[in-house]
């Protein structure tokens, strides 16, 4: 068995795409203490499904992220923030493929079959027609 070159030990190439490091909201607003009762601040670090956003997205330092995570967990425990939020699925349904069953095109014969399986007589005999005329 021949061994392939180990990619983990290969020298790392510099990434030509440079990105600007995000600045934290705590630094821009000059907030030193993260309070668990400050729900407006904490919702900025939570996604639409109430997940805590990571450091890469928020731009926090390690200590800031730890303080924010603890404050969010504490405010969830105090019922100031929800643990989860229900997000409605507004995506439209996809059209059926060729092999899949879609809506039936021959809806009228299907209705007649359903009536026959229930045991309902849909035809009118000559004797029944005479009885209907006699009643009228």
N, C-alpha and C positions, 0 to 999 in steps of 0.2 A: 504494500500500500504506500503510495507516494504521498508525502505531506505537502500541503499547500502553504503558501506564505501566510504567516499569521498576521492578520490585519491589526490586531490589538498592539503588536510590537512594532508595527511599521511607523516610521516617523510621521508625525502629524503635519499635514500641509496647512498653511495659513488660509483662512477663509477669506476670499476676496470681498465678500459682502460684509461691510462694517455696519453695525447698527448702533444707534444712540441709546445709551442706557436711560431707562425711564426714571423720572424723579418721583419720589413718593408723595402722596397727598399729604402725609403728615409733615413733611419738610416744607411743602409749599404753603400749607396753612399754619405752620409754626406751632404744631400741637406736640406737647411733650408727654402728656399723660393720656392714655387711651382709656376712657371710662366705658364700662359695660352699659351704662344708662343712655349713652349718646347713640341712639339708634340711627339717626341720620348719617353719622360718620361711619358706623359699622356696615350699613347697607351699601356703601360704596365699595366695600371689600368682599361683597357677596354676589354670586351670580344670580340669574333670574330663577334658578332652581334651588336657591339657598345654599349653594356650595361655596366654601371659602376659596377665594381666588388665590393662586400661588404667587410667589415672590416675583417670578419672571413677568407676570402680567401687571402686578400692582407697582413694582419698583421699590418695594420695601427692603430694608436691611434685615438681617437675621433676627435681631432683637425686636425690631418693630413688628415683623411678621408673627413672632411668638406672642407678643403682647396683644396684637389684634386677634389672633386665634383664640387666646384665652378669654378675651373680652367677648368675642362672639359666642363662645361656648357658655360663658357665664350668663349672657343675656338670653340665650336660648333656654337655659335652665330656669331663668326668672320669667319666661314666657313673654319677653319683649321682642324677640325675633323668632320666626318659625323655623322648625327643623327642616321642613321641606315645603315647597309650593307646588301646586298642581298646575301644569302647563297644558293648555288645550292643544290638541293636534288639529291644526287648520289646513293640513295638507290635503289637496284633492285626491280622490281615488284614481288609481291608474287604470287605463283602459285594458280590457281583457286581451290576453295573447291569443294566438291561433288555436292552441291546444286546450285552452281553458274554456270552461262553460260560462257563457255570458247570458244575458236575458234572452228568453225564447222569442223567436220571431213569429211563430205560429201560435199566438196566445189563444185564439178562438177554439181550435181543436182541443187544446189542453183543458179549457173550461168544460167542454162537452164530456171529456174523459172523466173529469172529476165528478161531474153530476152522475154519470153512469155508475161510478164506483160507489156512490152513496146509495144507489138503489132507487133513485128518483126517475120516474118515467117522464121523458121529455116529449115523446110522441103522443099525439092525440088520435085515438082510434075513431072510427065512424060511430060506434056506439056512444062514446064519450061526447062526441059532437052533438048527437041527438039529445043527450041528457042536458047539455049546456043550453041548447036551443029551447028545450021544454021548460027549463027553469026561468028563462028570460021571458 
